[in-house]
């Protein structure tokens, strides 16, 4: 939120926002630290689009690589679904190698 928006808010909203920030300051600091360390997983909005349609696909994959990827994802991202992480990996690959 920019400062103009903040200063144009009703006083009760300002107080609520300041109280929220004070209450969640440590959590917000942790999120910023994770983001700065590039460890905060931000999923492309297309992955969790409420109108998204899904398709089942079987793929053949090197067992060692799959296990390594799975373990890699389980530790820092246990709250995310494997299908979402693989979708994000595909998006990252496309973005890295598109012409």
Secondary structure as UniProt FT lines:
FT   HELIX           3..8
FT   HELIX           11..23
FT   HELIX           25..36
FT   TURN            37..38
FT   TURN            45..48
FT   TURN            50..51
FT   HELIX           63..76
FT   TURN            78..79
FT   HELIX           82..97
//
